[in-house]
C-alpha cells in the first residue's frame, strides 16, 4: 500500500512539474539573436517597413538599414541629425525620418533609400507615423508643442495642430481620430484628423510622464507607458476611462501591441520588458517581466513572425562617487539590436 501511495505521489509530482514546465515554455521569451552595428551615436525608435524585410534604426546622425531576418547591413540614410523615428508611405514608395536637431523631416525612396527631399516642421520632431485614414504623415514636435501634418503626395506641411504640452507618441484608430501622449501634462490628447482639432484631453492619473503608446483597434483600448510612475495604463479609447494599470520597469520609452497574440510589450531602459496579455477588452493579465539589457527602452514588433526588436548598447560602469543623476557612458562600437521571441 505504501508503494502505491508513493507511486501515486510521484506521478502527481511529475505531472505538476510537467505542466509548470509547459506553461513556462509557452509564456517565456528569450533573446535569440543580436544584430551588431559598429557605428557610434545615440538611438531612439526602431521601425519595420511593412512592405519589405527592412529594419530601420535611428542612430545619431543617420538611420541604419538592416535585414530584419539576418541583421545584415543594407544601407544608411545620412544627414538625419538627432533622428528619432521612421515612418512609411508604402503606396507612394516613400519613407520619412523625424530629425530632432534639424527641425525637419527627411524623405527617402523605399527601394533605393536615397534622399528625395527635406521638409521643415515644428521644433524637435520626435515620433513620426503614417496615418492611414487621412493618408498623412504626422510628427510630434516636442519643443514647439504641436503636431505637423504632412501630405506625402506633395511633401508639404498642410496643417499644424497645437497641443497643451510636449507630444511624445501618436497612434491612430484608423477611423478619423488620433491619440497623443502629452508627456509634460500626464494626459492623452484626442485629435480629430478630419478637422485637425483637439477634441479632448484625458488624464492618465495615477500615471505620470506618458511615453510609449499603442492601440488595439478592435477593442478600442490604448496602452500608455507612464515612465515616472512605472505603470502601464490601459485606457478606453472611446471615453478615456482608465481600465487597469500594471507595474513595469523604469525608463519606459515605447509600448507595442501584437494584435494576433494580443500581447502588450513595454520596453524599459532599466533592462526589463513587461508583457501583458489582453484576454478581452476589459480583462488583462500580467504574463511576465523578462530581463533584456540596460538601455533597451524602445521596441518594434513584427506582427507576422511575432519577433521583437530592441536597440541598446554596452555601458561603462558608473564611478561610485558620481552624482545620482550621472548617466553611464556607452562603450564605443557596442551598439546592437536584441531579437526576442518565444
KEKOL-80480 format. One line per field, with one value per atom (N, C-alpha, C): atom name; x, y, z. Coordinates in steps of 0.2 Angstrom, whole numbers, plus 5000, padded with zeros to 4 digits. Layout:
at: c(CA/...)
c1: c(X/...)
c2: c(Y/...)
c3: c(Z/...)
//
This chain:
at: c(N/CA/C/N/CA/C/N/CA/C/N/CA/C/N/CA/C/N/CA/C/N/CA/C/N/CA/C/N/CA/C/N/CA/C/N/CA/C/N/CA/C/N/CA/C/N/CA/C/N/CA/C/N/CA/C/N/CA/C/N/CA/C/N/CA/C/N/CA/C/N/CA/C/N/CA/C/N/CA/C/N/CA/C/N/CA/C/N/CA/C/N/CA/C/N/CA/C/N/CA/C/N/CA/C/N/CA/C/N/CA/C/N/CA/C/N/CA/C/N/CA/C/N/CA/C/N/CA/C/N/CA/C/N/CA/C/N/CA/C/N/CA/C/N/CA/C/N/CA/C/N/CA/C/N/CA/C/N/CA/C/N/CA/C/N/CA/C/N/CA/C/N/CA/C/N/CA/C/N/CA/C/N/CA/C/N/CA/C/N/CA/C/N/CA/C/N/CA/C/N/CA/C/N/CA/C/N/CA/C/N/CA/C/N/CA/C/N/CA/C/N/CA/C/N/CA/C/N/CA/C/N/CA/C/N/CA/C/N/CA/C/N/CA/C/N/CA/C/N/CA/C/N/CA/C/N/CA/C/N/CA/C/N/CA/C/N/CA/C/N/CA/C/N/CA/C/N/CA/C/N/CA/C/N/CA/C/N/CA/C/N/CA/C/N/CA/C/N/CA/C/N/CA/C/N/CA/C/N/CA/C/N/CA/C/N/CA/C/N/CA/C/N/CA/C/N/CA/C/N/CA/C/N/CA/C/N/CA/C/N/CA/C/N/CA/C/N/CA/C/N/CA/C/N/CA/C/N/CA/C/N/CA/C/N/CA/C/N/CA/C/N/CA/C/N/CA/C/N/CA/C/N/CA/C/N/CA/C/N/CA/C/N/CA/C/N/CA/C/N/CA/C/N/CA/C/N/CA/C/N/CA/C/N/CA/C/N/CA/C/N/CA/C/N/CA/C/N/CA/C/N/CA/C/N/CA/C/N/CA/C/N/CA/C/N/CA/C/N/CA/C/N/CA/C/N/CA/C/N/CA/C/N/CA/C/N/CA/C/N/CA/C/N/CA/C/N/CA/C/N/CA/C/N/CA/C/N/CA/C/N/CA/C/N/CA/C/N/CA/C/N/CA/C/N/CA/C/N/CA/C/N/CA/C/N/CA/C/N/CA/C/N/CA/C/N/CA/C/N/CA/C/N/CA/C/N/CA/C/N/CA/C/N/CA/C/N/CA/C/N/CA/C/N/CA/C/N/CA/C/N/CA/C/N/CA/C/N/CA/C/N/CA/C/N/CA/C/N/CA/C/N/CA/C/N/CA/C/N/CA/C/N/CA/C/N/CA/C/N/CA/C/N/CA/C/N/CA/C/N/CA/C/N/CA/C/N/CA/C/N/CA/C/N/CA/C/N/CA/C/N/CA/C/N/CA/C/N/CA/C/N/CA/C/N/CA/C/N/CA/C/N/CA/C/N/CA/C/N/CA/C/N/CA/C/N/CA/C/N/CA/C/N/CA/C/N/CA/C/N/CA/C/N/CA/C/N/CA/C/N/CA/C/N/CA/C/N/CA/C/N/CA/C/N/CA/C/N/CA/C/N/CA/C/N/CA/C/N/CA/C/N/CA/C/N/CA/C/N/CA/C/N/CA/C/N/CA/C/N/CA/C/N/CA/C/N/CA/C/N/CA/C/N/CA/C/N/CA/C/N/CA/C/N/CA/C/N/CA/C/N/CA/C/N/CA/C/N/CA/C/N/CA/C/N/CA/C/N/CA/C/N/CA/C/N/CA/C/N/CA/C/N/CA/C/N/CA/C/N/CA/C/N/CA/C/N/CA/C/N/CA/C/N/CA/C/N/CA/C/N/CA/C/N/CA/C/N/CA/C/N/CA/C/N/CA/C/N/CA/C/N/CA/C/N/CA/C/N/CA/C/N/CA/C/N/CA/C/N/CA/C/N/CA/C/N/CA/C/N/CA/C/N/CA/C/N/CA/C/N/CA/C/N/CA/C/N/CA/C/N/CA/C/N/CA/C/N/CA/C/N/CA/C/N/CA/C/N/CA/C/N/CA/C/N/CA/C/N/CA/C/N/CA/C/N/CA/C/N/CA/C/N/CA/C/N/CA/C/N/CA/C/N/CA/C/N/CA/C/N/CA/C/N/CA/C/N/CA/C/N/CA/C/N/CA/C/N/CA/C/N/CA/C/N/CA/C/N/CA/C/N/CA/C/N/CA/C/N/CA/C/N/CA/C/N/CA/C/N/CA/C/N/CA/C/N/CA/C/N/CA/C/N/CA/C/N/CA/C/N/CA/C/N/CA/C/N/CA/C/N/CA/C/N/CA/C/N/CA/C/N/CA/C/N/CA/C/N/CA/C/N/CA/C/N/CA/C/N/CA/C/N/CA/C/N/CA/C/N/CA/C/N/CA/C/N/CA/C/N/CA/C/N/CA/C/N/CA/C/N/CA/C/N/CA/C/N/CA/C/N/CA/C/N/CA/C/N/CA/C/N/CA/C/N/CA/C/N/CA/C/N/CA/C/N/CA/C/N/CA/C/N/CA/C/N/CA/C/N/CA/C/N/CA/C/N/CA/C/N/CA/C/N/CA/C/N/CA/C/N/CA/C/N/CA/C/N/CA/C/N/CA/C/N/CA/C/N/CA/C/N/CA/C/N/CA/C)
c1: c(5004/5000/5004/5010/5014/5017/5019/5022/5017/5011/5006/5005/5005/5004/5010/5016/5022/5022/5020/5020/5015/5009/5004/5007/5010/5013/5018/5022/5027/5024/5019/5016/5013/5010/5007/5012/5018/5023/5026/5027/5029/5024/5018/5013/5013/5013/5013/5019/5025/5031/5031/5028/5027/5023/5017/5013/5016/5020/5024/5029/5032/5037/5034/5028/5025/5022/5019/5017/5023/5029/5034/5037/5037/5039/5034/5028/5023/5023/5025/5025/5032/5037/5044/5047/5049/5053/5060/5064/5071/5074/5081/5085/5088/5086/5088/5093/5094/5099/5101/5107/5109/5112/5110/5112/5117/5123/5128/5129/5130/5131/5137/5142/5148/5148/5144/5144/5142/5144/5143/5137/5134/5129/5123/5119/5113/5108/5103/5097/5091/5085/5079/5074/5069/5065/5068/5065/5066/5060/5060/5054/5055/5050/5050/5045/5048/5044/5039/5033/5028/5028/5031/5032/5038/5042/5049/5051/5057/5060/5066/5065/5070/5068/5073/5073/5076/5073/5076/5078/5084/5086/5088/5085/5088/5094/5099/5106/5110/5109/5113/5112/5116/5116/5113/5111/5110/5104/5102/5097/5101/5102/5105/5099/5100/5095/5098/5094/5096/5091/5093/5089/5086/5079/5076/5077/5079/5080/5087/5092/5099/5103/5100/5104/5109/5110/5115/5113/5119/5118/5116/5110/5108/5109/5111/5112/5112/5113/5112/5109/5105/5102/5106/5110/5114/5110/5114/5111/5104/5103/5097/5099/5102/5105/5099/5100/5095/5089/5090/5084/5081/5074/5070/5067/5063/5058/5058/5055/5054/5047/5044/5038/5038/5032/5032/5026/5026/5020/5021/5020/5022/5019/5012/5009/5012/5016/5020/5027/5029/5036/5041/5038/5042/5043/5048/5050/5051/5050/5051/5055/5059/5063/5062/5061/5060/5067/5069/5076/5076/5076/5075/5079/5086/5090/5090/5087/5087/5080/5075/5069/5066/5067/5064/5063/5060/5059/5063/5066/5069/5065/5064/5060/5065/5064/5068/5064/5068/5065/5065/5060/5060/5063/5064/5068/5075/5077/5084/5087/5083/5084/5088/5088/5091/5086/5089/5086/5082/5076/5072/5070/5070/5068/5069/5068/5068/5062/5058/5053/5053/5053/5053/5047/5048/5042/5043/5039/5040/5047/5047/5054/5054/5060/5062/5056/5055/5051/5053/5049/5051/5047/5042/5038/5036/5035/5033/5029/5023/5019/5016/5014/5009/5002/4998/4991/4986/4984/4981/4974/4970/4964/4964/4969/4970/4975/4979/4985/4990/4991/4996/5001/5007/5012/5012/5013/5012/5018/5020/5026/5024/5027/5026/5031/5030/5035/5036/5041/5041/5043/5047/5048/5044/5040/5035/5028/5027/5021/5015/5017/5012/5013/5009/5010/5010/5015/5015/5012/5007/5003/5006/5009/5012/5008/5007/5004/5010/5010/5016/5015/5010/5009/5014/5013/5016/5022/5023/5028/5028/5023/5022/5018/5019/5015/5009/5003/4997/4993/4995/4992/4997/4996/4999/4994/4994/4989/4993/4991/4994/4991/4995/4993/4996/4993/4995/5001/5005/5011/5016/5020/5025/5022/5021/5018/5024/5023/5028/5027/5021/5019/5012/5011/5005/5003/4996/4993/4987/4984/4978/4973/4966/4961/4959/4962/4961/4954/4951/4944/4943/4948/4947/4949/4952/4955/4962/4966/4972/4973/4978/4979/4986/4987/4994/4996/5001/5003/5006/5004/5006/5011/5017/5022/5022/5022/5023/5016/5011/5004/5001/5004/5001/4994/4994/4987/4988/4982/4981/4977/4980/4976/4972/4966/4962/4961/4963/4963/4959/4954/4950/4955/4957/4961/4958/4951/4947/4948/4947/4947/4954/4958/4965/4963/4959/4957/4957/4959/4959/4952/4950/4943/4943/4948/4948/4955/4956/4962/4960/4963/4961/4966/4965/4970/4972/4979/4981/4982/4980/4981/4979/4983/4989/4996/4995/5001/5004/5011/5014/5020/5021/5026/5025/5019/5017/5022/5025/5030/5027/5028/5026/5018/5016/5009/5007/5002/5000/4992/4989/4982/4980/4974/4971/4965/4965/4960/4953/4953/4947/4943/4947/4944/4943/4947/4947/4950/4956/4960/4967/4969/4975/4980/4986/4991/4997/4997/5001/5006/5013/5018/5020/5018/5019/5026/5031/5038/5039/5037/5039/5036/5030/5026/5027/5031/5032/5026/5021/5014/5013/5010/5007/4999/4997/4990/4986/4980/4975/4969/4968/4963/4958/4951/4946/4947/4948/4949/4943/4937/4930/4929/4931/4929/4934/4940/4946/4946/4941/4941/4947/4950/4955/4952/4955/4953/4957/4963/4968/4975/4979/4986/4990/4996/5001/5008/5011/5018/5023/5028/5033/5039/5045/5051/5052/5058/5060/5062/5061/5063/5060/5053/5050/5049/5051/5050/5046/5044/5040/5035/5030/5025/5022/5022/5019/5014/5010/5004/5005/5004/5004/4997/4993/4986/4984/4989/4987/4988/4994/4995/4991/4989/4985/4989/4996/5001/5003/5004/5006/5013/5018/5025/5027/5030/5033/5040/5044/5051/5054/5058/5061/5069/5071/5078/5082/5079/5082/5084/5082/5084/5078/5072/5067/5061/5058/5052/5046/5041/5035/5030/5027/5022/5015/5010/5003/4999/4994/4990/4983/4980/4973/4969/4965/4960/4954/4952/4946/4947/4942/4943/4943/4941/4941/4945/4948/4952/4959/4964/4971/4974/4979/4983/4991/4995/5002/5005/5009/5012/5018/5023/5029/5033/5039/5043/5050/5053/5059/5065/5071/5077/5079/5080/5083/5090/5091/5098/5097/5101/5101/5101/5097/5096/5091/5089/5084/5077/5076/5070/5065/5067/5062/5061/5056/5055/5050/5051/5047/5045/5038/5036/5035/5037/5035/5029/5023/5017/5016/5020/5020/5024/5030/5034/5033/5031/5030/5037/5042/5048/5048/5052/5053/5060/5061/5067/5068/5074/5075/5083/5084/5091/5094/5100/5104/5111/5115/5122/5125/5132/5135/5138/5138/5139/5145/5149/5154/5151/5155/5152/5152/5147/5147/5152/5156/5160/5156/5159/5155/5153/5158/5157/5153/5150/5147/5140/5137/5130/5125/5119/5114/5112/5112/5110/5114/5120/5125/5123/5123/5121/5127/5127/5133/5134/5141/5143/5143/5141/5141/5148/5149/5156/5156/5160/5160/5161/5157/5157/5152/5148/5144/5137/5135/5128/5125/5119/5116/5109/5106/5099/5097/5093/5092/5085/5086/5080/5077/5071/5067/5061/5060/5054/5053/5047/5045/5050)
c2: c(4994/5000/5006/5006/5012/5013/5008/5008/5012/5010/5013/5020/5022/5029/5033/5030/5033/5034/5029/5029/5035/5035/5040/5047/5048/5054/5056/5051/5053/5055/5051/5053/5060/5062/5068/5074/5072/5077/5078/5073/5073/5077/5075/5079/5086/5088/5095/5099/5095/5098/5099/5094/5094/5100/5101/5107/5113/5114/5120/5121/5116/5117/5119/5116/5118/5125/5127/5134/5139/5137/5142/5142/5136/5136/5140/5140/5144/5151/5154/5161/5164/5160/5163/5166/5172/5175/5175/5174/5174/5178/5180/5184/5178/5178/5173/5175/5182/5184/5191/5194/5201/5203/5209/5212/5217/5217/5222/5227/5234/5239/5243/5244/5247/5254/5258/5265/5268/5274/5277/5281/5284/5288/5286/5290/5288/5286/5283/5280/5281/5280/5281/5276/5277/5272/5268/5262/5257/5255/5254/5253/5248/5244/5239/5241/5241/5243/5237/5238/5233/5230/5234/5232/5229/5228/5224/5221/5218/5214/5219/5225/5230/5232/5233/5236/5242/5248/5254/5257/5258/5260/5267/5272/5278/5278/5282/5281/5288/5292/5298/5303/5303/5307/5303/5297/5293/5288/5284/5279/5273/5267/5261/5257/5253/5249/5242/5237/5230/5226/5220/5214/5212/5212/5210/5203/5198/5191/5190/5192/5191/5196/5202/5208/5211/5208/5211/5218/5222/5229/5230/5234/5235/5242/5247/5254/5258/5265/5270/5276/5280/5286/5291/5296/5300/5307/5311/5318/5319/5315/5315/5316/5322/5323/5323/5320/5320/5316/5311/5307/5303/5303/5300/5294/5295/5289/5289/5284/5282/5280/5283/5281/5279/5276/5273/5274/5277/5278/5273/5267/5262/5262/5265/5265/5270/5275/5280/5279/5273/5271/5276/5279/5284/5282/5284/5284/5291/5291/5298/5297/5302/5302/5308/5308/5314/5316/5322/5324/5329/5327/5332/5338/5337/5343/5347/5345/5349/5352/5350/5353/5352/5346/5344/5336/5335/5328/5326/5320/5318/5313/5314/5310/5305/5299/5294/5289/5287/5282/5275/5271/5265/5259/5260/5255/5256/5262/5264/5267/5269/5273/5279/5282/5288/5294/5299/5305/5309/5310/5314/5321/5322/5329/5330/5336/5338/5343/5342/5346/5349/5356/5359/5358/5357/5355/5360/5358/5362/5360/5362/5361/5354/5351/5344/5339/5338/5332/5326/5322/5316/5310/5308/5302/5304/5300/5301/5295/5295/5290/5291/5286/5287/5285/5290/5289/5287/5280/5278/5280/5283/5286/5292/5297/5303/5303/5297/5296/5302/5304/5309/5306/5310/5309/5314/5312/5316/5316/5321/5322/5325/5322/5325/5330/5337/5342/5344/5340/5341/5348/5352/5358/5364/5363/5368/5366/5361/5358/5358/5355/5354/5348/5347/5341/5344/5342/5344/5338/5341/5336/5337/5332/5332/5328/5331/5327/5324/5317/5314/5314/5316/5317/5323/5328/5335/5336/5332/5333/5340/5342/5349/5348/5353/5353/5357/5353/5356/5359/5357/5359/5358/5362/5362/5362/5357/5356/5357/5363/5365/5360/5358/5354/5358/5356/5359/5357/5353/5351/5347/5343/5340/5334/5334/5327/5322/5316/5311/5306/5303/5297/5297/5295/5296/5289/5287/5282/5283/5279/5281/5275/5277/5271/5269/5272/5271/5273/5277/5279/5287/5291/5298/5301/5297/5300/5297/5302/5300/5302/5298/5299/5301/5305/5308/5308/5305/5305/5312/5316/5323/5322/5321/5319/5324/5330/5335/5336/5334/5335/5329/5323/5317/5316/5317/5316/5313/5311/5309/5314/5317/5321/5317/5319/5316/5321/5319/5324/5321/5325/5324/5325/5320/5320/5323/5323/5326/5334/5337/5344/5347/5342/5344/5348/5346/5350/5345/5347/5343/5343/5337/5336/5335/5332/5331/5330/5331/5329/5324/5318/5313/5312/5313/5312/5305/5304/5297/5295/5299/5298/5291/5287/5289/5289/5288/5288/5295/5295/5301/5300/5306/5306/5300/5300/5295/5296/5290/5290/5285/5279/5274/5273/5272/5272/5267/5263/5258/5257/5254/5254/5247/5244/5239/5242/5242/5245/5241/5235/5231/5232/5232/5233/5240/5244/5252/5253/5250/5250/5254/5258/5262/5259/5258/5256/5261/5265/5270/5268/5269/5268/5274/5274/5280/5280/5283/5281/5283/5289/5291/5287/5284/5280/5273/5271/5264/5260/5263/5260/5259/5254/5253/5254/5260/5261/5259/5256/5254/5258/5261/5267/5265/5266/5265/5271/5269/5274/5278/5276/5279/5285/5284/5289/5291/5288/5290/5287/5282/5279/5274/5274/5270/5263/5258/5251/5247/5248/5245/5248/5246/5248/5242/5241/5236/5239/5236/5239/5237/5241/5239/5242/5241/5244/5251/5254/5261/5263/5269/5272/5269/5268/5265/5271/5269/5274/5271/5265/5263/5257/5257/5251/5249/5242/5240/5234/5233/5228/5223/5217/5212/5210/5212/5210/5203/5199/5192/5188/5189/5186/5190/5196/5200/5202/5203/5204/5211/5214/5221/5221/5225/5224/5232/5232/5239/5238/5241/5241/5246/5244/5249/5249/5255/5256/5253/5251/5248/5240/5238/5232/5226/5229/5224/5225/5220/5220/5217/5221/5219/5217/5211/5208/5207/5210/5210/5207/5202/5199/5202/5203/5205/5199/5198/5192/5194/5200/5203/5211/5214/5222/5225/5221/5224/5219/5214/5209/5208/5210/5210/5206/5202/5198/5200/5200/5201/5194/5194/5187/5186/5191/5191/5197/5198/5203/5200/5201/5197/5202/5199/5203/5204/5210/5212/5214/5220/5223/5231/5233/5240/5245/5250/5254/5252/5246/5244/5247/5253/5257/5257/5256/5256/5249/5249/5242/5242/5237/5236/5229/5227/5220/5219/5213/5210/5206/5209/5205/5199/5197/5191/5186/5187/5182/5183/5188/5190/5191/5192/5194/5201/5202/5209/5211/5218/5221/5226/5226/5231/5234/5240/5243/5245/5244/5246/5245/5245/5245/5243/5242/5241/5247/5248/5254/5253/5258/5258/5259/5256/5256/5264/5266/5272/5273/5277/5278/5278/5276/5275/5282/5287/5294/5299/5296/5300/5302/5308/5310/5305/5305/5300/5301/5307/5309/5307/5304/5303/5297/5298/5293/5289/5282/5278/5280/5280/5281/5275/5275/5270/5268/5261/5259/5259/5263/5264/5257/5256/5250/5245/5246/5241/5241/5246/5247/5240/5238/5232/5232/5227/5226/5219/5219/5212/5210/5203/5200/5195/5196/5192/5188/5182/5178/5173/5170/5164/5158)
c3: c(5000/5000/5000/5004/5004/4998/4994/4987/4983/4983/4979/4980/4986/4988/4986/4987/4984/4977/4973/4966/4964/4967/4965/4966/4972/4973/4968/4966/4961/4955/4953/4946/4947/4952/4953/4953/4956/4956/4949/4945/4938/4934/4935/4931/4932/4939/4940/4937/4938/4936/4928/4925/4918/4915/4919/4917/4918/4924/4925/4920/4918/4913/4906/4905/4898/4899/4904/4905/4904/4907/4906/4899/4896/4889/4884/4886/4882/4883/4889/4890/4890/4891/4892/4885/4885/4879/4880/4875/4875/4870/4871/4866/4862/4855/4851/4846/4846/4841/4843/4841/4842/4836/4833/4827/4830/4828/4830/4824/4827/4822/4825/4821/4823/4824/4820/4820/4827/4829/4835/4835/4841/4842/4846/4848/4852/4847/4850/4846/4850/4846/4848/4845/4841/4839/4833/4833/4828/4824/4818/4814/4809/4807/4802/4796/4790/4784/4783/4783/4782/4774/4770/4763/4761/4766/4764/4770/4769/4775/4779/4778/4780/4787/4791/4798/4798/4800/4801/4808/4809/4816/4816/4820/4821/4825/4823/4826/4825/4830/4830/4824/4819/4813/4807/4808/4802/4804/4799/4800/4797/4801/4799/4796/4791/4787/4788/4791/4791/4788/4787/4785/4792/4792/4799/4801/4796/4797/4799/4795/4796/4800/4800/4803/4799/4793/4788/4786/4785/4784/4777/4775/4769/4766/4771/4769/4775/4773/4778/4775/4779/4777/4781/4778/4781/4782/4786/4787/4790/4795/4799/4806/4808/4814/4820/4825/4830/4828/4824/4821/4827/4827/4832/4829/4824/4821/4814/4811/4804/4803/4797/4795/4788/4785/4779/4775/4769/4765/4759/4760/4755/4749/4749/4742/4738/4741/4737/4736/4739/4739/4743/4748/4752/4759/4762/4769/4772/4779/4782/4788/4790/4796/4800/4806/4810/4813/4811/4813/4818/4825/4830/4830/4829/4830/4823/4818/4812/4811/4815/4815/4808/4805/4799/4798/4792/4791/4784/4784/4778/4774/4768/4763/4759/4759/4756/4752/4747/4742/4745/4746/4750/4746/4739/4735/4736/4735/4735/4741/4745/4752/4750/4744/4743/4745/4747/4749/4744/4745/4740/4741/4748/4750/4757/4759/4767/4768/4773/4775/4782/4782/4788/4793/4799/4804/4810/4815/4821/4825/4831/4834/4837/4836/4838/4837/4830/4828/4831/4835/4839/4836/4838/4835/4828/4823/4817/4815/4812/4809/4803/4799/4793/4796/4795/4797/4792/4792/4786/4784/4789/4787/4783/4785/4782/4776/4777/4772/4773/4779/4780/4785/4784/4789/4795/4801/4807/4811/4813/4818/4824/4830/4837/4838/4838/4838/4846/4849/4856/4859/4856/4859/4857/4852/4850/4851/4855/4857/4852/4847/4841/4837/4833/4828/4821/4817/4810/4805/4801/4797/4790/4787/4780/4775/4769/4764/4760/4760/4757/4749/4746/4739/4737/4741/4739/4743/4749/4754/4757/4758/4762/4768/4773/4779/4777/4778/4777/4783/4789/4795/4801/4806/4812/4818/4822/4827/4834/4837/4844/4849/4854/4860/4866/4872/4878/4882/4879/4882/4877/4879/4875/4872/4865/4862/4861/4864/4864/4859/4859/4855/4852/4846/4842/4840/4840/4837/4834/4829/4826/4827/4827/4827/4820/4815/4808/4806/4810/4808/4810/4809/4810/4816/4821/4827/4828/4831/4833/4841/4844/4851/4852/4857/4858/4865/4867/4874/4875/4880/4882/4888/4887/4892/4898/4897/4902/4906/4903/4906/4909/4908/4910/4908/4901/4898/4891/4888/4881/4878/4872/4868/4863/4862/4857/4851/4845/4839/4834/4831/4825/4819/4816/4810/4804/4804/4798/4799/4805/4806/4808/4810/4814/4820/4824/4830/4836/4842/4848/4851/4852/4855/4862/4865/4872/4875/4881/4885/4890/4890/4896/4901/4907/4912/4913/4914/4915/4922/4927/4934/4936/4939/4943/4939/4932/4928/4927/4926/4925/4920/4916/4911/4906/4902/4897/4891/4889/4884/4878/4879/4874/4874/4868/4867/4861/4862/4857/4858/4853/4852/4850/4853/4850/4846/4839/4836/4836/4837/4838/4844/4850/4856/4858/4855/4856/4863/4864/4870/4869/4873/4872/4878/4876/4881/4882/4887/4888/4894/4892/4897/4900/4907/4911/4915/4912/4914/4921/4924/4930/4936/4935/4940/4938/4933/4931/4931/4927/4926/4919/4917/4910/4911/4909/4909/4903/4905/4899/4899/4894/4893/4888/4889/4884/4879/4873/4868/4865/4868/4866/4871/4878/4883/4888/4887/4891/4898/4899/4906/4907/4913/4915/4916/4912/4913/4918/4918/4923/4922/4927/4927/4929/4926/4928/4930/4935/4936/4930/4929/4924/4926/4922/4924/4923/4925/4924/4917/4916/4910/4903/4904/4898/4893/4886/4881/4875/4875/4870/4872/4869/4870/4863/4862/4856/4857/4853/4853/4848/4849/4844/4843/4838/4838/4837/4834/4834/4840/4844/4850/4856/4854/4859/4865/4864/4869/4869/4875/4875/4878/4875/4877/4879/4885/4887/4888/4884/4885/4889/4894/4899/4899/4900/4899/4905/4910/4916/4914/4908/4906/4907/4907/4908/4902/4901/4896/4899/4900/4904/4898/4899/4894/4898/4895/4897/4892/4894/4889/4889/4883/4883/4882/4888/4887/4884/4886/4882/4883/4881/4881/4888/4893/4899/4904/4902/4906/4903/4907/4906/4911/4909/4914/4913/4918/4918/4916/4911/4908/4912/4911/4914/4913/4917/4915/4915/4908/4907/4907/4908/4908/4900/4898/4892/4892/4892/4893/4895/4899/4901/4895/4894/4888/4883/4884/4879/4880/4878/4880/4875/4868/4863/4860/4856/4853/4847/4843/4837/4837/4835/4834/4827/4825/4818/4819/4816/4818/4814/4809/4805/4809/4811/4815/4822/4825/4832/4835/4832/4834/4837/4842/4845/4844/4842/4841/4846/4850/4855/4854/4852/4852/4859/4859/4865/4864/4869/4869/4875/4876/4882/4885/4892/4895/4900/4901/4906/4913/4918/4925/4927/4931/4934/4940/4940/4947/4953/4958/4964/4967/4966/4969/4964/4959/4954/4957/4955/4957/4955/4958/4956/4949/4947/4940/4935/4936/4931/4927/4920/4916/4913/4913/4910/4903/4902/4895/4891/4885/4880/4878/4878/4876/4868/4865/4858/4854/4849/4845/4847/4852/4855/4854/4849/4848/4845/4847/4845/4845/4842/4842/4844/4850/4853/4849/4847/4844/4849/4851/4856/4853/4855/4853/4858/4858/4862/4860)
//
